[in-house]
Amino acid sequence: MADEQNAEGSAPPPASGGVSEPPKQKDAPKPAAAKPPAHAAPKPPPPMAATAWEGELPNQLKERFGDQLTACSSYLGQNFAVVQPEAVIPVLEFLKLEADFDYLVDITAVDYPNRAERFDLVYILYSFRRNERVRIKTMITDAAQPRSAVPVHTGANWLEREVFDMFGIQFAGHPDMRRILLPEEWQGFPLRKEMSIIQQDNRWVRENLGIESGQ
Amino acid sequence: MPETTFLDSTELVLNMGPQHPSTHGVLRVILKLDGEKVIGTECVIGYLHRGVEKIGENRTYQQFAPYVDRMDYVAAVSNGLGYCLAVEKLLNIEAPPRAQVTRVILTELNRIASHLLWLGTHALDIGAITPVFYCFREREEVLKIFENYCGARLTTHAFRVGGLQYELYDGFEQQVKAFCDMFLPKVDEYEELLTNNRIWVARLKGVGILTGDECKEFGVTGPVLRAAGVKWDLRKAQPYSGYEQYDFDVPTGENGDTYDRYIVRMQEMRQSVRIIRQAVDRIPAGPIGKTPKVIKPATGEVYVSIEAPKGELGYFVVSDNSTQPYRMRVRPPSFVNLQALDRMVRGGLVADVVAIIGTLDIVLGEVDR
C-alpha cells in the first residue's frame, strides 16, 4: 500500500507538465504515456449516484423525525435513510413497532479516515410483512459512543461486538462490550483503514516468532 | 467454616471445546451447570478468524472471489453465488440465462451436499453412527459433479462475476439426472432409519425450542426459522437467479424444536431435487457470460443476500470507483444463528447441548471468517 501511495504522490508533476504543453499532443505515443499518471492522480471518486427515495415510509420518517433525518435515498433500487447519530435508536424503534421492520439483518461500519465524522454506521433491516429491506445509516466521529441497539433488537448483541472488535466503536449501554472474534489482548482494530495487512503481519511475526517477517 | 456435604449443589463450570468432536470445528462453549442442567453459556469464537473482510479490501473484485469459498466451506457454491450476485448488482449487470440456470443447479446440489453433511454429523453426535456413512456416500456423488465441472470438490470457485467459469461438460445433464434419480430413494432410506426411530425422536422432540418470534428477535434465518413455522425463504420472498421460474415448496415446522428442524432439512433436500430436475430440463443455449476484465463499479453500496443452506447470507459491498472494494462486509448466517444457542440450551440438559449445536448447523469457517 505504501508503495502505491508513493507512486501516486510522485505521479502528478509529469501529468501537469504534460497538460501545460498542449501542442505536443500531436505525437501519437504521448497521450498514451500521459494517461496512467492522470489515472493515478488522487482525484476524489464521484459520489454515489443515489436518487431520492419516494414513498409512504420515507414520508412517515420525515414527518416523525424532521431535521434528524438527513436524507432518504435509493441506489440501484435499494433504499436507505441517513439519520443523525442520536436518532438511530428511535428510528429503529419506530420502524420495528410501527412499520414492522422486525428483523435486524446486520450492523456494520465503514471507515473513512479522512472525514471529520469518521465512521458510517450501517443498520440493515428487513420486514417480513412488507417483504422490504431498508438501511439506516449514520455518521459518527471516532470518539462517539453510539447507543446500543440491543434493547430494540436482541440480535444486535454480537453484531455490535463485532463492530467494536473490528473498528473500535464503543456502544453505550451494550450488556457485554468485549471483543468477539479476536483475542482479548489484541492491539488495534483491524478494519480501520490505517491498519494494513502487512503492518499487522510484521508486528505479529516480530512479537510472536521473534524474527523479521519476510513480507 | 460452613459445613458442606456432597449433596450440596454448586455451580459447575464446564469447558466444551474448542477441540471437541461435536462442536463441528473449533467452537468453544463454556457451560455453567447446576447438576445436569444448563444455567448459562458463553460462546468463545474466533479461532478460525482469517480477516476475510480485510482481505476483501486489499484484493480486486476478481481476486477476492476464491476467498469467499473458504467461509462456509461445505457450501462454497452458495458463497460464490452470493458474492457474484452482489458484485453484479453493484455493476448493474446480470448473468445470461444459461449461466443463471446452471448456477441454480449447482447451488441446489450444494445445498444437498451441505444438508447431507449436517445430517451425517448431527446423527453421529446423537449416537446414530450409520447415517454418516450413507450421507457421505451420496455427498460424494455431488462432489464428483463439482469436480467434473470445475476440478475442485470443496472450494469450487465455480462462478465468475458476470457468469460462469466454464462451459458445462459433456454428460452434465445425464449425471445430474442420474444423481436425482438415485438420491430420492436414499432420502427415504435415511428417513426410515431416523424419522420414527424411538431414540432419535426421544433425543430431538421438544429439545432446543426456538419460537418464530425468538428467531426474529435474534435474526435467525434458514431452516431454523422455517422449523419455527415462519414460511420465509429468500428464494421465494426476493427471488434471484430466476428462482421464481421454478415450482417448489417451502417446508415449515410447527414447534421449532430440533426434530422439526430435522424434518425441514430433509424436506428441503427433496425440494432441491425438484428444482434441479426442472432446471436440468431447461438449460438454455447461449453464452455463459463473460467476466469483465476490469471490474470497477461506480461509487456506491449494495446489500445482496441469498438463501444459503444455513440461512440468509448477505454481502454488503461499498465501492469507491476503484478495482478493489472499499468495504466488504459478509453477513454470515452461522454467526447470527449461533447467537441464539444460549437461549436454546438454557434450562435444558447438558447432553442436549450437543444436539442443539448440531441442529443449528453452523460452520465455524463462516462464524469466524
Boltz contact constraints between the chains, C-beta under 6 A:
constraints:
  - contact:
      token1: [A, 45]
      token2: [B, 299]
      max_distance: 6.0
  - contact:
      token1: [A, 45]
      token2: [B, 320]
      max_distance: 6.0
  - contact:
      token1: [A, 45]
      token2: [B, 321]
      max_distance: 6.0
  - contact:
      token1: [A, 46]
      token2: [B, 299]
      max_distance: 6.0
  - contact:
      token1: [A, 48]
      token2: [B, 299]
      max_distance: 6.0
  - contact:
      token1: [A, 48]
      token2: [B, 300]
      max_distance: 6.0
  - contact:
      token1: [A, 75]
      token2: [B, 300]
      max_distance: 6.0
  - contact:
      token1: [A, 76]
      token2: [B, 302]
      max_distance: 6.0
  - contact:
      token1: [A, 102]
      token2: [B, 216]
      max_distance: 6.0
  - contact:
      token1: [A, 103]
      token2: [B, 216]
      max_distance: 6.0
  - contact:
      token1: [A, 104]
      token2: [B, 219]
      max_distance: 6.0
  - contact:
      token1: [A, 106]
      token2: [B, 331]
      max_distance: 6.0
  - contact:
      token1: [A, 108]
      token2: [B, 316]
      max_distance: 6.0
  - contact:
      token1: [A, 108]
      token2: [B, 329]
      max_distance: 6.0
  - contact:
      token1: [A, 110]
      token2: [B, 318]
      max_distance: 6.0
  - contact:
      token1: [A, 110]
      token2: [B, 327]
      max_distance: 6.0
  - contact:
      token1: [A, 124]
      token2: [B, 303]
      max_distance: 6.0
  - contact:
      token1: [A, 131]
      token2: [B, 237]
      max_distance: 6.0
  - contact:
      token1: [A, 154]
      token2: [B, 217]
      max_distance: 6.0
  - contact:
      token1: [A, 154]
      token2: [B, 218]
      max_distance: 6.0
  - contact:
      token1: [A, 155]
      token2: [B, 218]
      max_distance: 6.0
  - contact:
      token1: [A, 155]
      token2: [B, 219]
      max_distance: 6.0
  - contact:
      token1: [A, 158]
      token2: [B, 339]
      max_distance: 6.0
  - contact:
      token1: [A, 181]
      token2: [B, 46]
      max_distance: 6.0
  - contact:
      token1: [A, 181]
      token2: [B, 49]
      max_distance: 6.0
  - contact:
      token1: [A, 181]
      token2: [B, 368]
      max_distance: 6.0
  - contact:
      token1: [A, 190]
      token2: [B, 54]
      max_distance: 6.0
  - contact:
      token1: [A, 191]
      token2: [B, 54]
      max_distance: 6.0
  - contact:
      token1: [A, 197]
      token2: [B, 58]
      max_distance: 6.0
